[in-house]
Structures are given as structure tokens and as C-alpha cells.
Amino acid sequence: MAPAEVARLAGHSIAVLFRFYVRVIHGSQSRTSAQIERARDATDDQAESPDPA
């Protein structure tokens, strides 16, 4: 979600959002990046496996 939208929903300015919530945002980005990496690895593994059919 866009930072401006998050700030609006929380009733804060973007400056307040980044000042006080940056750790939450950073943690979320790290988790999301890890999930994307795992999904990409799984897709790569499937592409390399021979088709059993």
C-alpha cells in the first residue's frame, strides 16, 4: 500500500508515518521479500524438474 494512503488511514502525516512506523514498514518489506524469494525458488525448482507425464 502506498505510504500516503497508510498515513491517511492512520490519521497521520507521511512524516509521522515514517518517523514512528518505519520499523514496522521495514519489517514488512523484509518478510515480503523473503516470501517472494521462496516463491521464486520453488518456481525455479519446478521448472528444472522433469515432467512426470
VMD Tcl script that builds the backbone (N, CA, C; Angstrom):
set m [mol new atoms 159]
animate dup $m
set s [atomselect $m all]
$s set {name element resname resid chain x y z} {
  {N N MET 1 A 0.853 -1.171 0.000}
  {CA C MET 1 A 0.000 0.000 0.000}
  {C C MET 1 A 0.898 1.233 0.000}
  {N N ALA 2 A 0.462 2.235 -0.670}
  {CA C ALA 2 A 1.233 3.474 -0.772}
  {C C ALA 2 A 1.334 4.158 0.596}
  {N N PRO 3 A 2.500 4.701 0.940}
  {CA C PRO 3 A 2.667 5.365 2.226}
  {C C PRO 3 A 1.654 6.482 2.471}
  {N N ALA 4 A 1.318 7.234 1.447}
  {CA C ALA 4 A 0.350 8.322 1.628}
  {C C ALA 4 A -1.014 7.766 2.041}
  {N N GLU 5 A -1.407 6.640 1.477}
  {CA C GLU 5 A -2.682 6.021 1.826}
  {C C GLU 5 A -2.652 5.473 3.249}
  {N N VAL 6 A -1.548 4.849 3.632}
  {CA C VAL 6 A -1.405 4.342 5.005}
  {C C VAL 6 A -1.497 5.493 5.992}
  {N N ALA 7 A -0.788 6.584 5.715}
  {CA C ALA 7 A -0.813 7.749 6.597}
  {C C ALA 7 A -2.232 8.298 6.717}
  {N N ARG 8 A -2.923 8.403 5.605}
  {CA C ARG 8 A -4.295 8.924 5.615}
  {C C ARG 8 A -5.195 8.020 6.461}
  {N N LEU 9 A -5.094 6.709 6.262}
  {CA C LEU 9 A -5.934 5.777 7.019}
  {C C LEU 9 A -5.635 5.822 8.514}
  {N N ALA 10 A -4.367 6.057 8.848}
  {CA C ALA 10 A -3.964 6.120 10.258}
  {C C ALA 10 A -4.232 7.488 10.875}
  {N N GLY 11 A -4.583 8.455 10.038}
  {CA C GLY 11 A -4.839 9.797 10.543}
  {C C GLY 11 A -3.567 10.567 10.854}
  {N N HIS 12 A -2.483 10.221 10.156}
  {CA C HIS 12 A -1.189 10.872 10.365}
  {C C HIS 12 A -0.699 11.477 9.063}
  {N N SER 13 A 0.317 12.332 9.200}
  {CA C SER 13 A 1.015 12.818 8.017}
  {C C SER 13 A 2.022 11.745 7.589}
  {N N ILE 14 A 2.536 11.888 6.373}
  {CA C ILE 14 A 3.560 10.948 5.913}
  {C C ILE 14 A 4.806 11.062 6.786}
  {N N ALA 15 A 5.141 12.273 7.214}
  {CA C ALA 15 A 6.319 12.467 8.079}
  {C C ALA 15 A 6.174 11.673 9.372}
  {N N VAL 16 A 4.997 11.719 9.977}
  {CA C VAL 16 A 4.756 10.957 11.215}
  {C C VAL 16 A 4.816 9.467 10.917}
  {N N LEU 17 A 4.233 9.064 9.811}
  {CA C LEU 17 A 4.263 7.656 9.436}
  {C C LEU 17 A 5.695 7.143 9.382}
  {N N PHE 18 A 6.548 7.841 8.664}
  {CA C PHE 18 A 7.930 7.381 8.528}
  {C C PHE 18 A 8.732 7.549 9.815}
  {N N ARG 19 A 8.438 8.557 10.592}
  {CA C ARG 19 A 9.192 8.778 11.817}
  {C C ARG 19 A 8.923 7.694 12.849}
  {N N PHE 20 A 7.661 7.292 12.999}
  {CA C PHE 20 A 7.301 6.377 14.072}
  {C C PHE 20 A 7.027 4.942 13.618}
  {N N TYR 21 A 6.708 4.758 12.358}
  {CA C TYR 21 A 6.328 3.425 11.901}
  {C C TYR 21 A 7.338 2.788 10.955}
  {N N VAL 22 A 8.480 3.418 10.764}
  {CA C VAL 22 A 9.451 2.924 9.798}
  {C C VAL 22 A 9.896 1.497 10.124}
  {N N ARG 23 A 10.008 1.139 11.387}
  {CA C ARG 23 A 10.424 -0.224 11.744}
  {C C ARG 23 A 9.388 -1.252 11.314}
  {N N VAL 24 A 8.129 -0.900 11.451}
  {CA C VAL 24 A 7.064 -1.810 11.033}
  {C C VAL 24 A 7.095 -1.962 9.518}
  {N N ILE 25 A 7.233 -0.862 8.821}
  {CA C ILE 25 A 7.281 -0.888 7.363}
  {C C ILE 25 A 8.482 -1.697 6.897}
  {N N HIS 26 A 9.633 -1.469 7.516}
  {CA C HIS 26 A 10.852 -2.181 7.125}
  {C C HIS 26 A 10.689 -3.677 7.360}
  {N N GLY 27 A 10.140 -4.065 8.490}
  {CA C GLY 27 A 9.935 -5.488 8.787}
  {C C GLY 27 A 9.001 -6.138 7.792}
  {N N SER 28 A 7.971 -5.422 7.409}
  {CA C SER 28 A 7.018 -5.936 6.427}
  {C C SER 28 A 7.692 -6.134 5.079}
  {N N GLN 29 A 8.531 -5.210 4.676}
  {CA C GLN 29 A 9.230 -5.328 3.406}
  {C C GLN 29 A 10.165 -6.535 3.431}
  {N N SER 30 A 10.833 -6.753 4.561}
  {CA C SER 30 A 11.742 -7.890 4.671}
  {C C SER 30 A 10.988 -9.206 4.555}
  {N N ARG 31 A 9.842 -9.302 5.235}
  {CA C ARG 31 A 9.035 -10.528 5.160}
  {C C ARG 31 A 8.511 -10.747 3.750}
  {N N THR 32 A 8.043 -9.688 3.130}
  {CA C THR 32 A 7.520 -9.800 1.768}
  {C C THR 32 A 8.619 -10.216 0.804}
  {N N SER 33 A 9.795 -9.645 0.928}
  {CA C SER 33 A 10.912 -10.014 0.062}
  {C C SER 33 A 11.281 -11.486 0.238}
  {N N ALA 34 A 11.282 -11.964 1.472}
  {CA C ALA 34 A 11.586 -13.370 1.738}
  {C C ALA 34 A 10.531 -14.284 1.123}
  {N N GLN 35 A 9.264 -13.900 1.214}
  {CA C GLN 35 A 8.199 -14.704 0.616}
  {C C GLN 35 A 8.340 -14.756 -0.905}
  {N N ILE 36 A 8.659 -13.636 -1.508}
  {CA C ILE 36 A 8.847 -13.598 -2.958}
  {C C ILE 36 A 10.025 -14.483 -3.353}
  {N N GLU 37 A 11.098 -14.406 -2.605}
  {CA C GLU 37 A 12.288 -15.214 -2.892}
  {C C GLU 37 A 11.967 -16.707 -2.797}
  {N N ARG 38 A 11.227 -17.103 -1.759}
  {CA C ARG 38 A 10.848 -18.524 -1.617}
  {C C ARG 38 A 9.968 -18.972 -2.778}
  {N N ALA 39 A 9.025 -18.145 -3.168}
  {CA C ALA 39 A 8.147 -18.494 -4.283}
  {C C ALA 39 A 8.941 -18.612 -5.582}
  {N N ARG 40 A 9.867 -17.711 -5.786}
  {CA C ARG 40 A 10.691 -17.756 -6.995}
  {C C ARG 40 A 11.554 -19.016 -7.011}
  {N N ASP 41 A 12.130 -19.365 -5.859}
  {CA C ASP 41 A 12.941 -20.578 -5.765}
  {C C ASP 41 A 12.102 -21.819 -6.053}
  {N N ALA 42 A 10.892 -21.862 -5.528}
  {CA C ALA 42 A 10.005 -23.006 -5.758}
  {C C ALA 42 A 9.652 -23.111 -7.234}
  {N N THR 43 A 9.410 -21.994 -7.878}
  {CA C THR 43 A 9.089 -21.981 -9.303}
  {C C THR 43 A 10.288 -22.449 -10.116}
  {N N ASP 44 A 11.475 -21.994 -9.737}
  {CA C ASP 44 A 12.696 -22.415 -10.434}
  {C C ASP 44 A 12.907 -23.915 -10.282}
  {N N ASP 45 A 12.660 -24.451 -9.079}
  {CA C ASP 45 A 12.815 -25.888 -8.833}
  {C C ASP 45 A 11.851 -26.687 -9.697}
  {N N GLN 46 A 10.624 -26.220 -9.824}
  {CA C GLN 46 A 9.631 -26.914 -10.642}
  {C C GLN 46 A 10.009 -26.866 -12.118}
  {N N ALA 47 A 10.562 -25.791 -12.564}
  {CA C ALA 47 A 10.940 -25.644 -13.958}
  {C C ALA 47 A 12.094 -26.565 -14.314}
  {N N GLU 48 A 12.956 -26.858 -13.339}
  {CA C GLU 48 A 14.117 -27.703 -13.578}
  {C C GLU 48 A 13.773 -29.186 -13.476}
  {N N SER 49 A 12.678 -29.550 -12.815}
  {CA C SER 49 A 12.277 -30.939 -12.638}
  {C C SER 49 A 11.704 -31.476 -13.943}
  {N N PRO 50 A 12.031 -32.738 -14.261}
  {CA C PRO 50 A 11.434 -33.330 -15.466}
  {C C PRO 50 A 9.939 -33.545 -15.274}
  {N N ASP 51 A 9.199 -33.423 -16.345}
  {CA C ASP 51 A 7.750 -33.604 -16.319}
  {C C ASP 51 A 7.430 -35.087 -16.169}
  {N N PRO 52 A 6.689 -35.487 -15.108}
  {CA C PRO 52 A 6.429 -36.905 -14.882}
  {C C PRO 52 A 5.425 -37.494 -15.881}
  {N N ALA 53 A 4.778 -36.720 -16.679}
  {CA C ALA 53 A 3.746 -37.234 -17.598}
  {C C ALA 53 A 4.294 -37.872 -18.803}
}
mol reanalyze $m
mol bondsrecalc $m
mol representation Tube
mol addrep $m
